[in-house]
C-alpha cells in the first residue's frame, strides 16, 4: 500500500549504523516491526534467494535489495558463505539539513514514482559501485556523523530509485528472445550465470538462442556475458578503491585468480597491472562520458 509518510514535509532521511551479519541474517527475524523506514541489504559474500514484489530473485555480487522496515522478504537457498551489510534509512525530524521527504517527492519524478507504487521491496544492481562506496563511507564516519548520514541517505535513495526506474523503462531492440537474453545478462552478470541460465530465462532452446544471439549481435552469447563482466571490472578498477578480491565478487567471479586470468585474456594485462599503470588524475572525460550514458545524473 502507498505510504503517505514517504512525503512528510517535516521529515528528513538519515542513515543509521552499518551492521554486518553472517548467514544467520537470512534465517532469523532481524527486521523491526511497525517501524517507518527502509532497509538496504548489501551482500558481502555468497548468494541468497529472495521472494519480493520484483519476483523471485538472487541476491549476490552487486545486486542489492531495498525494502520497507515493516516488510521482511522470504530468504531461501542461502549459500554457506552468505553474509551481508545492512543500513536502515529512517525519517527523522531532528536538525533538518538538505531536502525533506516532501522536497524529494516534489523535485524528483523517480522518487515520486517509487513513493506511489505498491511494491514492498525493489532490487537494484550497483554496477558502478556507487552505493557500495557510500556504505563504506558510512562505516568510516565518526565526528559530525549526523550531517553526512543525511547526505548519504538521500544519495543512496536517489541513486537506487533512479536506477530502478531506468531499468523498468529500458528497451532493447532486436529479436524478443535476444532482447530477453540481453536484459537477463545485464541484470545478472554479477552472478555466476551460464548460457543455460540465460536460455531458460529467455524462454528458448539453448542452441537456438546461441544462433539467434550471434546472428543479431555478431557476438557469441558466452562472449557477451564475459564482456559485460570485464567492462564492469575495468570501470571499478579504475574509478574505485575497492580491493580486487571484492571486485571479483561484484562482477560474478568465484575468485580473484579467475578474474585475473580472464582479464589478462581480454585486455592483455592483469587487474593489478591496470590499476598500477592508470593515472587516476587522468581519464575524467572518459569517466564522464561513460557514466552519463548509464546513470541518470541529471536528477541528482
N, C-alpha and C positions, 0 to 999 in steps of 0.2 A: 504494500500500500504506500501511497505518497506520504512522505514525512514533512509536515509543514515546518518543522524546526530547522530544516536544511537551508531556509532563507530567513532566519531570525535576524532582525535588524540590529539587535544589541549584542550579538554573539560573534566570537572570532575563533577560527580554527587554531588549535595548538597541538603540538606533538608531544606525547608522553615519553617515558623512558623506553629505550630499545631493549627488549628481552630476548634472550636466547634459549631455545629449547632443543631437546633431542627428540627421539622417535615418540616419546610418551605424549608429546603435544597433540598428536593426531588421534590418540586413543582416549584422552581424558578431556573433561569439560573445563577448558581454560578460558571460557567466554563468560563475562559477567551477564547478568540477566536484567532486563528492563533499563538499560543504560543507553543514553544518546551518544552516538559517535560511530567511528569507522575503525576497522582493524585491517592493517596491511600485513600480509604474510609473505615473507621473502625466504625462499628455500636456500639453505646453505649446504645441503648435501642430499643425495638420494632423490627419490620421487614419491609422490603420493597421488592417489586418485581421489578427486573431489566431485561431489554432486552439488551443482549450484544451478542458478537460473540460466547460466550460459550452457547448461547441459553437463554431461559427464566429461570432465577434462583432466588432463595430467598436470600436476604441478612439479616443477623441476627446472634446473637451469635458470634462464632469465624469465620464465613465466611465473607471475605473481598473482595473488588473489586479494581483492579489496572487498570487504563485506561489512555489513552493519553489525554493531556490537550485540544487538538483540537477535542475531541470526547466527547459527553455527552450522557450517556445511558438514555433510557426512563424508568422512575420510575412510577410504578402503585401499587395499593393495599397497600398503605403506612399506617401502623397502627398509631393510635392516639398518641402512646407514642414513635414513632420513633425518633431517634437522632443519630448523628454521629460525629466523628472526621475526619478531612481531613488533609493530608500532601501533599503539592506539592513538587515533587522532580525534580529539573531542572538542566540542564547542565550550568556550569559557567567556565570562563577562568581565574578567579582571584585566586591568591595564590594557585597554584597546590599542592595537597597532595594526596598520595595514587595512586591507579590505575586510569588512564584516561579511558574514554569510549572505546577507541581503545584497551587499555591493557585488559580490561574486555572482550571485544569481542574476543581477541586473546587467552586469558587464559581459559575461562570458556565456555565449549560447551553448557551448558544450557542457558547461557545468549546469546550466538550466535544464538541458535535456536529461542529464543524469538525475537531477532532483525530481523531474516529472515522471520518470519511468517507475515501474513497479518491481524492478529486479532487487533481489536481496543481496546479490553479490555480482561482481564482474571480474573477469580475468584480464590480465594485461601483460604484454611482452615487453620487458625492459631491454630491448635490443641494443640500445646505445649506452646502457649503464647509468642513465640519469638518476633514476630513483635509487638504485643501489648506492651510488655515490652520496646521495643526500642522506640515506640511512646511516652510512658510515660517518658522515659529518655529525649527525645527531649523537652518535655514540661517543664522539670526542668532545662534546660540549661540556663546559664547566661554568665559568663566570658568564653572567648575562644570558643564562640559558633561555630564559623565557622569551627574550627578543628573537633569538634565532629559531627557537622552536615554533614560533608563529610563522616566520618567513618560510621555513622548511615545510611546515604542514600545508600551507597554501600552495607551495610549489609542487609538492607531491600530488595533491588532489587535482590541480590543474593539469599537470602532465598526464596523469592516468586517465582522467575523464576526456582529455583531448585525444589521446591515443585510442581509447576505446571507441570514441565517436568516429574518428577517422577510419578505424578498422571496420566498423559496421557499415561504412559507406563506400569502402574500397571496391572498385570494379576492375576486373582483369579481362581483357578481350581475348577472343580465341574460342576454340572448341570447349564445350562446357566441361568435359572430363579433364582437359588440360587446365582449365580455369580452376576447377576444384582442387586439382593436384597442386597447383602453384600456391593457392591460398593455404592449403594444409601445410606445405613445406615452409612457407613464410611464417606461419603461426607456430610451427612446432620444430623448427630446425635446431632449437636449443636442446631438444630431446634426442635420444638415440634411435631415431626413426629409420626405417628401411623402406625400400621401394615397395615391398609388400604392404607395409602400413599405409603408404600413400595411395596405392591402387585400391585398397579396401575402403579408404575414406572417400576416394573419388567415385566409387561405385562401378568399377570396370575391371576386367581381367588384367592381370599384371603385364602380360606380354603385349596385349593390345594397347595399354597405356604407354608402355615404353615406345612403341612405334608411333603413336599419336603425338607424344610429347616431343620426340625428335623431329617429326615432320613439321610441327607447329613452331617450335622454338629453335631448331637447329642444334640443340644440346641434349645429350643423353640425360635421362632423369636423375640417375645416380650422381652424375657430374654436377647437375644443378643443385642438388641437396648439398653437396660438398662445397660448391662455390659460395652458397649463401652463408655457410658456417665460416668459411675462410674470410669473406669480406667483413663479416661481423667481428671476427677475431682481430683482423688487421686494424679496424677502426678502434676497438677497445685498447689494443696495444699502444697505439699512437696517442690517443686522446684521453686515456685514464691512467691512473697509477695502480690499477688492480694487479695483484700477483698473477703470474702466468698460469699457475695451477688453478686459480679461481676462474680466469678467463676460459680455460679449457672446459670447465664445467658449464659456464654460461653459454657456450656455443655447441654443447652436445657431445663432447669427447670424454671418454672414460678416464683418460689420464693425460698428464702434461706431455709425456713422451709421444703418445699417439698424435696429439696436436702438433708437436714439433715436426714429426715425420711428414704429416700431411701438408703442413705449412711450407716446409722446405720444397716439397714436390711442386707446390703451386707457385711460390714466389722466389724460390732459389736460395732463400736464407731461413734461419730459424727465427721463432718469435723473439728470443733474447737478442739475436743479432739485429733484428729490425728495430727493436726498442733502443738499443745502444747507439745505432747509427743515425736514428732520426733526430733532427734538431727540433726540439719542441717549440722553439721560438719562431719556427717557420711553418708554413703549411696552413695558415689560418684561412686563406682564401679557399683552399680545398675543403677545409672543415665546414666553413660557412655554406658553401655550395652543396656539400653532401647532406648536411643536416637540414638545410632549408627545404630539400625535397622530401624529407622523411618526417620532420617534426613540425607541428603547427605553431611555430614560434610567434606568429602574429597575434595570438591571443594571450601571450604571457607578458 
